[in-house]
Structure formats: C-alpha cells, structure tokens
Amino acid sequence: MSASTETITLQEEKQKLPNGWRWATLGEVCKKQISIRDPSMEPDITFQYVDITSVNNTQKSITEARQILGKDAPSRARKVVHTI
C-alpha cells in the first residue's frame, strides 16, 4: 500500500466516525503515570529491583527481579514499575 493510498484510507475512516466522536492520539486520552521513590529513605526495607539483566527482550517480560535493601540500591533505582 502506498503512502497516498494509506492517507486516503485514513481520511475515509475518519469520515465514518459516529456523530460527536473525534480522532485522538493516545497521548490526548491516556495519563502517563510515573511513580518515583527513593529507596535510600527506607534503608532497611527490601524491595524488588529490576535492571537490564532482569528483562528478557525476546519475551518482552521481566524474568528475574532481585531483592535488595534500600541502603544497597543503586542511585538510579527510582522509578516504580506498575503491574497491569
């Protein structure tokens, strides 16, 4: 399919929307949720740490998170991973 054919198809699809509907990007309708915490503030609490070696890029999954104490956490351990 050429770019011009693809554009025409998208324009045709936009015309088929029900009254009151409109096209939107995901960024317009979804909230990007980023949670940050500082493990050093809880030095004796254990948490699961996910680094690059914990991710299987073929399966697109976390394969092995490590349990570490807040006081042993690297400074880059800040973003919280949310499950879905």
C-alpha positions as a Markdown table, in Angstrom:
| # | Residue | x | y | z |
|---|---|---|---|---|
| 1 | Met | 0.0 | 0.0 | 0.0 |
| 2 | Ser | 1.4 | 3.3 | -1.0 |
| 3 | Ala | 1.5 | 6.4 | 1.4 |
| 4 | Ser | -1.1 | 8.2 | -0.7 |
| 5 | Thr | -3.5 | 5.2 | -0.6 |
| 6 | Glu | -2.9 | 4.9 | 3.2 |
| 7 | Thr | -3.7 | 8.6 | 3.7 |
| 8 | Ile | -6.9 | 8.3 | 1.7 |
| 9 | Thr | -8.0 | 5.2 | 3.7 |
| 10 | Leu | -7.4 | 7.1 | 7.0 |
| 11 | Gln | -9.3 | 10.1 | 5.7 |
| 12 | Glu | -12.2 | 7.8 | 4.7 |
| 13 | Glu | -12.2 | 6.1 | 8.1 |
| 14 | Lys | -12.3 | 9.5 | 9.9 |
| 15 | Gln | -15.4 | 10.3 | 7.9 |
| 16 | Lys | -17.1 | 7.2 | 9.2 |
| 17 | Leu | -16.9 | 8.2 | 12.9 |
| 18 | Pro | -20.3 | 8.4 | 14.7 |
| 19 | Asn | -21.6 | 11.9 | 15.4 |
| 20 | Gly | -19.9 | 13.5 | 18.4 |
| 21 | Trp | -16.8 | 11.3 | 18.1 |
| 22 | Arg | -13.3 | 12.5 | 17.0 |
| 23 | Trp | -9.9 | 11.0 | 16.3 |
| 24 | Ala | -7.4 | 11.5 | 19.1 |
| 25 | Thr | -3.8 | 10.4 | 19.9 |
| 26 | Leu | -3.2 | 8.1 | 22.8 |
| 27 | Gly | -1.3 | 11.0 | 24.5 |
| 28 | Glu | -4.5 | 13.0 | 24.4 |
| 29 | Val | -6.6 | 10.4 | 26.2 |
| 30 | Cys | -4.2 | 8.5 | 28.4 |
| 31 | Lys | -2.5 | 9.6 | 31.5 |
| 32 | Lys | 1.2 | 8.8 | 31.7 |
| 33 | Gln | 1.8 | 7.5 | 35.2 |
| 34 | Ile | 5.3 | 7.7 | 36.6 |
| 35 | Ser | 5.9 | 7.0 | 40.2 |
| 36 | Ile | 9.3 | 7.7 | 41.8 |
| 37 | Arg | 10.6 | 6.7 | 45.1 |
| 38 | Asp | 14.0 | 7.0 | 46.9 |
| 39 | Pro | 15.0 | 3.6 | 48.4 |
| 40 | Ser | 17.7 | 5.2 | 50.5 |
| 41 | Met | 14.9 | 6.8 | 52.5 |
| 42 | Glu | 14.0 | 3.3 | 53.7 |
| 43 | Pro | 17.4 | 1.7 | 54.1 |
| 44 | Asp | 16.2 | -1.4 | 55.9 |
| 45 | Ile | 13.3 | -2.2 | 53.6 |
| 46 | Thr | 13.7 | -4.9 | 51.0 |
| 47 | Phe | 12.3 | -4.2 | 47.5 |
| 48 | Gln | 12.4 | -5.8 | 44.1 |
| 49 | Tyr | 15.0 | -4.2 | 41.8 |
| 50 | Val | 14.7 | -4.6 | 38.0 |
| 51 | Asp | 17.8 | -3.8 | 36.0 |
| 52 | Ile | 18.5 | -4.5 | 32.3 |
| 53 | Thr | 19.7 | -8.1 | 33.0 |
| 54 | Ser | 16.2 | -8.8 | 34.6 |
| 55 | Val | 14.5 | -8.2 | 31.2 |
| 56 | Asn | 14.0 | -10.7 | 28.5 |
| 57 | Asn | 13.9 | -8.7 | 25.3 |
| 58 | Thr | 12.6 | -11.7 | 23.3 |
| 59 | Gln | 9.6 | -12.4 | 25.5 |
| 60 | Lys | 9.2 | -8.7 | 26.5 |
| 61 | Ser | 8.9 | -9.7 | 30.2 |
| 62 | Ile | 10.7 | -9.3 | 33.5 |
| 63 | Thr | 12.3 | -12.6 | 34.2 |
| 64 | Glu | 14.2 | -12.2 | 37.4 |
| 65 | Ala | 13.9 | -9.2 | 39.7 |
| 66 | Arg | 16.5 | -9.0 | 42.5 |
| 67 | Gln | 15.5 | -8.5 | 46.2 |
| 68 | Ile | 17.8 | -5.7 | 47.6 |
| 69 | Leu | 17.7 | -3.5 | 50.7 |
| 70 | Gly | 17.1 | 0.2 | 50.2 |
| 71 | Lys | 20.6 | 1.0 | 51.6 |
| 72 | Asp | 22.1 | -1.2 | 48.9 |
| 73 | Ala | 20.1 | 0.2 | 46.0 |
| 74 | Pro | 21.9 | 2.0 | 43.2 |
| 75 | Ser | 21.2 | 5.7 | 42.8 |
| 76 | Arg | 19.4 | 5.0 | 39.5 |
| 77 | Ala | 16.7 | 2.8 | 41.3 |
| 78 | Arg | 14.0 | 5.4 | 41.4 |
| 79 | Lys | 11.1 | 4.5 | 39.0 |
| 80 | Val | 8.4 | 2.3 | 40.3 |
| 81 | Val | 7.1 | -0.5 | 38.0 |
| 82 | His | 3.3 | -0.9 | 38.0 |
| 83 | Thr | 1.7 | -4.2 | 37.1 |
| 84 | Ile | -1.2 | -4.4 | 34.7 |
